[in-house]
Amino acid sequence: MIKIVSIQDGWTEIEATYTDEVKTYNLVTGYMTDDCQPYRVAQSAMIWLSSSGEIGEVECIFPRIVEESPCKSSGQIKKQEGFPILDITSEPASEVCIQFHEGDFTIWFAKDKMIDSQVQADSTTFLIAEANELVGIICRNVTKI
């Protein structure tokens, strides 16, 4: 499980890219450095975290593409701004998938979860389910490479 430990105030650059030739989806933030620790979160996905738990990069190579959201939203979604601090607490997901929508994409880390809150960081939205589990990341302003 990818757990959100806290939300920090502040801002960093976030860039989302898609490379069609190799079917790779990336989210790179200003926190990415050579010191970031890689975590394999699924067969086709890696996350690099800084020593403080900020996402440096998310990379998905040849992920499964889905038409429908694998998670549902509750009626009341708590919204806040900031950047999540993460902890990867257990075995990786069996599969990470990508959902396209209007030129953007969502990286899904879980399925059959109820989204009850979201954190907005620039053009990126982190989707959170019960127990502060990060279940998805909506990536906007995607650059196709």
Backbone as ProteinMPNN parsed JSONL, in Angstrom:
{"seq_chain_A": "MIKIVSIQDGWTEIEATYTDEVKTYNLVTGYMTDDCQPYRVAQSAMIWLSSSGEIGEVECIFPRIVEESPCKSSGQIKKQEGFPILDITSEPASEVCIQFHEGDFTIWFAKDKMIDSQVQADSTTFLIAEANELVGIICRNVTKI", "coords_chain_A": {"N_chain_A": [[0.839, -1.174, 0.0], [0.456, 2.249, -0.736], [0.9, 4.777, 1.302], [-0.346, 7.874, 2.494], [1.348, 10.004, 4.496], [1.458, 12.632, 5.395], [0.503, 16.008, 4.462], [2.26, 18.436, 2.858], [2.773, 21.971, 2.867], [3.411, 24.152, 0.126], [5.127, 24.22, -3.074], [6.141, 22.616, -6.06], [7.81, 21.987, -9.164], [6.05, 20.058, -11.559], [5.99, 17.584, -13.968], [4.302, 15.881, -16.468], [4.582, 13.213, -18.71], [4.191, 11.378, -21.79], [5.375, 8.748, -23.647], [4.861, 7.541, -26.638], [6.095, 5.697, -28.379], [7.458, 3.829, -26.759], [5.524, 3.27, -24.946], [5.43, 4.554, -22.369], [4.724, 6.152, -19.331], [5.216, 9.006, -17.466], [5.716, 10.82, -14.44], [7.321, 13.469, -13.193], [8.853, 15.221, -10.593], [9.991, 18.247, -8.925], [11.332, 17.255, -6.777], [12.882, 15.134, -7.498], [15.946, 13.585, -7.311], [19.351, 12.32, -7.418], [19.484, 10.984, -5.057], [17.044, 9.874, -4.483], [14.981, 7.127, -3.515], [14.238, 4.103, -5.152], [11.151, 2.333, -5.611], [9.505, -0.58, -6.382], [6.307, -0.725, -7.38], [4.494, -2.188, -8.742], [4.215, -4.666, -11.363], [4.7, -3.205, -13.696], [5.467, -0.675, -12.852], [7.253, 1.94, -11.175], [8.155, 3.889, -8.318], [9.918, 6.695, -7.241], [11.08, 7.926, -4.239], [11.886, 10.752, -2.228], [14.163, 11.198, 0.575], [12.558, 12.275, 2.476], [10.055, 11.476, 1.751], [8.687, 12.605, -0.402], [7.316, 12.395, -3.703], [9.55, 11.748, -6.267], [9.632, 10.706, -8.807], [7.311, 8.963, -10.896], [7.031, 6.114, -12.797], [5.64, 4.346, -15.422], [5.697, 1.551, -17.406], [4.57, 0.162, -20.337], [1.903, -0.199, -19.197], [-1.311, -1.628, -18.261], [-4.164, -0.498, -20.006], [-7.141, 1.125, -19.122], [-10.663, 1.662, -19.546], [-12.662, 2.473, -17.8], [-12.862, 3.944, -14.529], [-11.148, 2.285, -11.946], [-11.73, 2.718, -9.31], [-14.152, 4.17, -7.096], [-15.874, 7.281, -6.361], [-16.696, 8.869, -3.306], [-19.64, 10.573, -2.091], [-19.048, 13.073, -0.86], [-16.152, 14.708, -1.342], [-13.216, 15.416, 0.217], [-11.168, 18.205, -0.175], [-7.901, 19.467, -0.622], [-4.975, 21.579, -0.818], [-1.515, 21.15, -1.632], [1.392, 19.066, -1.164], [1.782, 15.611, -1.17], [3.283, 13.561, 1.376], [4.768, 10.465, 1.324], [4.636, 6.947, 2.259], [5.679, 3.749, 1.573], [4.179, 0.934, 2.399], [3.701, -1.831, 2.206], [3.488, -4.923, 0.339], [3.873, -4.655, -3.237], [1.351, -3.437, -5.542], [-0.662, -5.641, -7.519], [-1.034, -4.846, -10.058], [-0.676, -1.9, -11.959], [-2.588, 0.546, -13.565], [-3.524, 2.573, -16.421], [-5.628, 5.281, -17.201], [-7.048, 7.064, -19.783], [-8.111, 10.427, -20.431], [-9.382, 13.016, -22.177], [-6.828, 13.933, -23.279], [-5.258, 13.889, -21.034], [-4.01, 11.794, -18.319], [-4.707, 9.205, -15.895], [-3.002, 7.604, -13.324], [-3.532, 4.575, -11.891], [-3.283, 2.969, -8.812], [-4.657, 1.148, -7.335], [-7.669, -0.84, -6.958], [-11.251, -1.028, -6.709], [-11.63, 0.674, -4.502], [-12.838, 3.314, -2.329], [-12.799, 6.592, -3.059], [-12.161, 9.289, -0.995], [-10.958, 11.694, -0.55], [-8.874, 14.334, -1.906], [-5.763, 15.678, -3.039], [-4.501, 18.595, -4.303], [-1.883, 19.526, -6.357], [-0.437, 21.828, -8.091], [-0.91, 21.094, -11.428], [-1.648, 18.541, -10.936], [-3.472, 15.9, -9.431], [-3.86, 14.11, -6.504], [-5.358, 11.153, -5.579], [-7.164, 9.878, -2.88], [-7.996, 7.212, -0.727], [-9.862, 5.489, 1.893], [-8.125, 5.088, 5.017], [-5.977, 6.656, 4.32], [-4.813, 5.895, 1.869], [-3.01, 6.151, -1.112], [-4.526, 6.037, -4.128], [-4.662, 6.817, -6.748], [-3.347, 9.007, -9.341], [-4.039, 11.907, -10.965], [-2.907, 13.17, -13.918], [-2.301, 16.113, -15.521], [-1.977, 18.413, -18.329], [-0.242, 17.012, -20.03], [2.704, 16.136, -21.732], [3.353, 14.89, -24.868], [5.783, 12.761, -26.009]], "CA_chain_A": [[0.0, 0.0, 0.0], [1.133, 3.538, -0.754], [0.185, 5.516, 2.339], [-0.038, 9.292, 2.643], [1.7, 10.265, 5.883], [1.068, 14.014, 5.677], [0.449, 16.911, 3.316], [3.086, 19.611, 3.144], [2.515, 23.19, 2.109], [4.488, 24.447, -0.803], [4.936, 23.979, -4.486], [7.297, 22.169, -6.825], [7.483, 21.724, -10.567], [5.577, 18.71, -11.859], [5.863, 17.395, -15.412], [3.771, 14.582, -16.88], [4.896, 12.927, -20.11], [3.809, 10.091, -22.363], [6.19, 8.392, -24.803], [4.069, 6.543, -27.36], [6.954, 4.678, -28.991], [7.778, 2.79, -25.775], [4.363, 3.163, -24.045], [5.899, 4.923, -21.042], [4.035, 7.277, -18.708], [6.069, 9.509, -16.397], [5.424, 12.013, -13.661], [8.586, 13.852, -12.565], [8.689, 16.433, -9.784], [11.202, 18.951, -8.52], [11.978, 16.517, -5.687], [13.69, 14.039, -8.045], [17.4, 13.744, -7.248], [20.067, 11.045, -7.433], [19.329, 10.354, -3.75], [15.714, 9.277, -4.338], [14.953, 5.67, -3.373], [13.229, 3.495, -6.027], [10.263, 1.285, -5.097], [8.684, -1.23, -7.407], [4.955, -0.776, -6.827], [3.748, -3.158, -9.552], [5.02, -5.256, -12.431], [5.049, -2.216, -14.72], [5.543, 0.677, -12.283], [8.223, 2.294, -10.133], [8.056, 5.219, -7.71], [11.116, 7.142, -6.55], [10.749, 8.837, -3.146], [12.99, 11.427, -1.544], [14.339, 10.696, 1.939], [11.447, 12.813, 3.266], [8.815, 10.856, 1.309], [8.056, 13.251, -1.555], [7.494, 11.699, -4.977], [10.481, 12.313, -7.226], [9.18, 10.261, -10.126], [6.501, 7.759, -11.094], [7.235, 5.641, -14.166], [4.861, 3.16, -15.801], [6.118, 1.075, -18.721], [3.597, -0.776, -20.889], [0.847, -0.565, -18.243], [-2.623, -1.959, -18.807], [-5.012, 0.673, -20.229], [-8.534, 0.86, -18.762], [-11.645, 2.658, -19.993], [-13.423, 2.915, -16.632], [-12.122, 4.104, -13.291], [-11.244, 1.101, -11.095], [-12.166, 3.157, -7.988], [-15.334, 5.034, -7.091], [-15.787, 8.463, -5.5], [-17.781, 9.051, -2.346], [-20.412, 11.784, -2.371], [-18.322, 14.243, -0.379], [-14.699, 14.572, -1.497], [-12.453, 16.438, 0.93], [-10.135, 18.723, -1.071], [-6.901, 20.36, -0.052], [-3.817, 21.847, -1.664], [-0.236, 20.829, -1.031], [2.1, 17.951, -1.796], [1.752, 14.507, -0.207], [4.455, 12.827, 1.849], [4.341, 9.072, 1.209], [5.359, 5.807, 2.801], [5.25, 2.526, 0.908], [4.123, 0.124, 3.613], [3.49, -3.266, 2.042], [3.764, -5.502, -0.97], [3.384, -3.86, -4.361], [0.077, -3.792, -6.169], [-0.478, -6.652, -8.557], [-1.055, -4.195, -11.359], [-0.988, -0.48, -12.067], [-3.189, 0.765, -14.88], [-3.645, 3.954, -16.894], [-6.909, 5.656, -17.802], [-6.955, 8.309, -20.547], [-9.279, 11.3, -20.497], [-9.19, 14.329, -22.803], [-5.423, 14.296, -23.415], [-4.581, 13.683, -19.758], [-4.141, 10.402, -17.89], [-4.69, 8.887, -14.47], [-2.284, 6.4, -12.926], [-4.28, 3.903, -10.827], [-2.483, 2.041, -8.017], [-5.552, 0.244, -6.609], [-9.003, -0.979, -7.534], [-12.341, -1.289, -5.76], [-11.5, 1.535, -3.321], [-13.72, 4.47, -2.318], [-12.025, 7.832, -2.941], [-12.85, 10.216, -0.108], [-10.282, 12.993, -0.509], [-7.882, 14.569, -2.949], [-4.783, 16.736, -2.802], [-4.165, 19.27, -5.553], [-0.535, 20.083, -6.418], [-0.294, 22.376, -9.433], [-1.846, 20.478, -12.376], [-1.714, 17.126, -10.584], [-4.379, 15.606, -8.325], [-3.615, 12.834, -5.837], [-6.638, 10.604, -5.133], [-6.918, 9.188, -1.62], [-9.096, 6.399, -0.207], [-9.835, 5.259, 3.332], [-6.822, 4.754, 5.606], [-4.961, 7.501, 3.677], [-4.148, 5.155, 0.801], [-2.943, 6.781, -2.429], [-5.063, 5.066, -5.086], [-4.509, 7.296, -8.112], [-2.794, 10.339, -9.599], [-4.503, 12.495, -12.22], [-1.825, 13.95, -14.52], [-2.815, 17.025, -16.54], [-0.953, 19.119, -19.115], [0.691, 15.949, -20.412], [3.504, 16.336, -22.931], [3.588, 13.655, -25.62], [7.16, 12.757, -26.52]], "C_chain_A": [[0.888, 1.243, 0.0], [0.33, 4.447, 0.17], [0.631, 6.976, 2.363], [0.149, 9.57, 4.129], [1.253, 11.66, 6.295], [1.003, 14.783, 4.365], [1.28, 18.13, 3.682], [2.629, 20.79, 2.299], [3.665, 23.383, 1.138], [4.175, 23.984, -2.202], [6.236, 23.472, -5.075], [6.863, 21.971, -8.268], [7.062, 20.266, -10.722], [5.396, 18.616, -13.368], [5.375, 15.977, -15.693], [4.056, 14.392, -18.359], [4.4, 11.536, -20.485], [4.673, 9.876, -23.593], [5.515, 7.233, -25.519], [4.926, 5.393, -27.879], [7.266, 3.524, -28.035], [6.684, 2.64, -24.716], [4.758, 3.42, -22.593], [5.201, 6.191, -20.578], [4.872, 7.708, -17.518], [5.461, 10.727, -15.724], [6.717, 12.322, -12.918], [8.368, 15.163, -11.832], [10.044, 17.069, -9.493], [11.936, 18.27, -7.381], [12.875, 15.386, -6.189], [15.165, 14.408, -8.008], [18.03, 12.356, -7.341], [19.904, 10.288, -6.118], [17.96, 9.713, -3.543], [15.81, 7.75, -4.345], [13.883, 5.078, -4.291], [12.441, 2.402, -5.297], [9.49, 0.705, -6.268], [7.291, -1.408, -6.805], [4.036, -1.698, -7.619], [4.688, -3.686, -10.622], [5.533, -4.2, -13.404], [5.281, -0.816, -14.169], [6.572, 0.793, -11.164], [7.879, 3.68, -9.604], [9.391, 5.492, -7.038], [10.678, 8.152, -5.498], [12.014, 9.479, -2.6], [13.108, 10.847, -0.137], [13.234, 11.189, 2.862], [10.102, 12.234, 2.851], [8.089, 11.552, 0.176], [8.306, 12.411, -2.805], [8.514, 12.459, -5.816], [10.037, 11.972, -8.638], [8.263, 9.057, -9.978], [6.697, 7.373, -12.551], [6.445, 4.354, -14.378], [5.245, 2.782, -17.225], [5.17, -0.03, -19.172], [2.527, -1.174, -19.871], [-0.429, -0.972, -18.979], [-3.427, -0.664, -18.909], [-6.45, 0.276, -19.899], [-9.42, 1.989, -19.262], [-12.356, 3.29, -18.801], [-12.505, 3.031, -15.419], [-12.263, 2.849, -12.434], [-11.665, 1.422, -9.658], [-13.364, 4.086, -8.139], [-15.096, 6.213, -6.16], [-16.968, 8.493, -4.549], [-18.485, 10.364, -2.664], [-19.687, 13.062, -1.993], [-16.822, 13.975, -0.474], [-14.036, 15.735, -0.764], [-11.315, 16.882, 0.015], [-9.169, 19.604, -0.296], [-5.758, 20.53, -1.033], [-2.551, 21.526, -0.899], [0.421, 19.701, -1.799], [2.187, 16.817, -0.784], [3.138, 13.944, 0.118], [4.015, 11.367, 1.953], [5.226, 8.11, 1.994], [4.811, 4.574, 2.086], [5.359, 1.423, 1.949], [3.976, -1.37, 3.414], [3.843, -3.707, 0.632], [3.22, -4.625, -2.091], [2.024, -4.337, -4.853], [0.337, -4.851, -7.23], [-0.398, -6.01, -9.933], [-1.361, -2.712, -11.188], [-1.575, -0.295, -13.451], [-3.318, 2.259, -15.16], [-5.03, 4.133, -17.501], [-6.713, 6.999, -18.498], [-8.241, 9.104, -20.409], [-8.852, 12.661, -21.02], [-7.733, 14.782, -22.843], [-4.609, 14.159, -22.145], [-4.649, 12.192, -19.422], [-4.136, 10.3, -16.377], [-3.916, 7.593, -14.293], [-3.06, 5.809, -11.749], [-3.394, 2.866, -10.146], [-3.337, 0.993, -7.309], [-6.857, 0.112, -7.375], [-9.985, -1.285, -6.406], [-12.18, -0.53, -4.448], [-12.459, 2.708, -3.465], [-12.874, 5.719, -2.063], [-12.807, 8.803, -2.071], [-12.161, 11.567, 0.023], [-9.291, 13.1, -1.659], [-6.993, 15.726, -2.549], [-4.379, 17.287, -4.157], [-2.778, 19.885, -5.434], [-0.31, 20.53, -7.852], [-1.322, 21.717, -10.345], [-2.044, 18.988, -12.107], [-2.629, 16.936, -9.38], [-4.098, 14.204, -7.809], [-4.927, 12.361, -5.228], [-6.406, 9.66, -3.958], [-8.176, 8.445, -1.179], [-8.952, 6.273, 1.308], [-8.448, 4.803, 3.769], [-5.673, 5.502, 4.928], [-4.159, 6.772, 2.605], [-4.184, 5.957, -0.497], [-3.398, 5.748, -3.452], [-4.908, 5.517, -6.53], [-3.89, 8.674, -8.177], [-3.315, 10.788, -10.953], [-3.408, 13.429, -12.724], [-2.401, 14.793, -15.655], [-1.648, 17.723, -17.242], [0.158, 18.161, -19.544], [1.397, 16.318, -21.714], [3.722, 14.989, -23.598], [4.96, 13.752, -26.266], [7.258, 11.796, -27.685]], "O_chain_A": [[1.933, 1.279, 0.651], [-0.792, 4.836, -0.154], [1.82, 7.278, 2.265], [-0.776, 9.394, 4.923], [0.737, 11.859, 7.394], [1.391, 14.285, 3.308], [1.031, 18.778, 4.699], [2.163, 20.627, 1.171], [4.753, 22.836, 1.32], [3.109, 23.434, -2.478], [7.316, 23.861, -4.631], [5.676, 21.806, -8.55], [7.632, 19.366, -10.105], [4.735, 19.457, -13.976], [5.956, 15.001, -15.218], [3.809, 15.286, -19.168], [4.216, 10.658, -19.642], [4.706, 10.723, -24.486], [5.583, 6.088, -25.071], [4.512, 4.235, -27.818], [7.33, 2.369, -28.458], [6.885, 1.965, -23.707], [4.465, 2.62, -21.704], [5.095, 7.17, -21.317], [5.206, 6.893, -16.658], [4.788, 11.544, -16.352], [7.164, 11.52, -12.097], [7.777, 16.099, -12.37], [11.096, 16.497, -9.78], [13.054, 18.664, -7.047], [13.558, 14.745, -5.391], [15.584, 15.407, -8.592], [17.328, 11.344, -7.342], [20.155, 9.085, -6.062], [17.739, 9.068, -2.518], [16.607, 7.163, -5.077], [12.729, 5.5, -4.226], [12.984, 1.655, -4.483], [8.89, 1.441, -7.051], [7.116, -2.15, -5.838], [2.91, -1.957, -7.196], [5.814, -3.211, -10.768], [6.664, -4.287, -13.882], [5.292, 0.146, -14.937], [6.74, -0.104, -10.338], [7.378, 4.533, -10.337], [9.935, 4.629, -6.349], [9.987, 9.121, -5.813], [13.068, 8.848, -2.517], [12.242, 10.085, 0.293], [12.992, 10.595, 3.913], [9.1, 12.471, 3.526], [6.985, 11.145, -0.184], [9.362, 11.797, -2.953], [8.368, 13.658, -6.05], [10.058, 12.81, -9.539], [8.413, 8.244, -9.066], [6.546, 8.209, -13.443], [6.569, 3.4, -13.611], [5.132, 3.595, -18.142], [4.99, -1.031, -18.478], [2.265, -2.364, -19.695], [-0.596, -0.691, -20.166], [-3.379, 0.172, -18.006], [-6.926, -0.773, -20.335], [-8.978, 3.132, -19.384], [-12.621, 4.492, -18.791], [-11.51, 2.316, -15.299], [-13.381, 2.385, -12.212], [-11.929, 0.512, -8.872], [-13.557, 4.707, -9.184], [-14.233, 6.163, -5.283], [-18.097, 8.182, -4.929], [-17.968, 11.176, -3.432], [-19.717, 14.036, -2.745], [-16.291, 13.117, 0.231], [-14.271, 16.899, -1.09], [-10.579, 16.049, -0.513], [-9.568, 20.383, 0.569], [-5.588, 19.736, -1.959], [-2.513, 21.616, 0.328], [0.057, 19.413, -2.939], [2.621, 17.034, 0.347], [4.023, 13.864, -0.735], [3.009, 11.064, 2.593], [6.371, 8.404, 2.337], [3.596, 4.391, 2.009], [6.455, 1.02, 2.338], [4.115, -2.123, 4.378], [4.419, -2.954, -0.153], [2.219, -3.931, -1.911], [1.611, -5.471, -4.614], [1.439, -4.938, -7.772], [0.219, -6.548, -10.853], [-2.2, -2.327, -10.374], [-1.112, -0.911, -14.411], [-3.233, 3.089, -14.255], [-5.535, 3.265, -18.213], [-6.264, 7.962, -17.877], [-9.325, 8.535, -20.284], [-8.063, 13.366, -20.39], [-7.438, 15.918, -22.471], [-3.386, 14.3, -22.177], [-5.27, 11.417, -20.148], [-3.636, 11.178, -15.673], [-4.136, 6.615, -15.007], [-3.228, 6.469, -10.724], [-2.824, 1.995, -10.803], [-2.797, 0.045, -6.739], [-7.117, 0.858, -8.32], [-9.611, -1.73, -5.32], [-12.555, -1.038, -3.391], [-12.851, 3.064, -4.576], [-12.304, 5.881, -0.984], [-13.964, 9.111, -2.356], [-12.707, 12.485, 0.635], [-8.923, 12.109, -2.291], [-7.404, 16.631, -1.822], [-3.967, 16.543, -5.047], [-2.518, 20.67, -4.522], [-0.026, 19.712, -8.726], [-2.515, 21.781, -10.05], [-2.553, 18.262, -12.961], [-2.575, 17.709, -8.424], [-4.097, 13.236, -8.569], [-5.545, 13.085, -4.448], [-5.566, 8.762, -4.024], [-9.282, 8.982, -1.248], [-8.058, 6.858, 1.92], [-7.698, 4.211, 2.992], [-4.531, 5.044, 4.954], [-2.961, 7.008, 2.454], [-5.249, 6.391, -0.935], [-2.753, 4.715, -3.632], [-5.008, 4.701, -7.447], [-3.902, 9.421, -7.198], [-3.068, 10.138, -11.969], [-3.026, 14.372, -12.031], [-2.925, 14.256, -16.631], [-0.498, 17.636, -16.811], [1.343, 18.472, -19.43], [0.764, 16.756, -22.675], [4.217, 14.052, -22.971], [5.257, 14.709, -26.981], [8.332, 11.638, -28.266]]}, "name": "protein", "num_of_chains": 1, "seq": "MIKIVSIQDGWTEIEATYTDEVKTYNLVTGYMTDDCQPYRVAQSAMIWLSSSGEIGEVECIFPRIVEESPCKSSGQIKKQEGFPILDITSEPASEVCIQFHEGDFTIWFAKDKMIDSQVQADSTTFLIAEANELVGIICRNVTKI"}
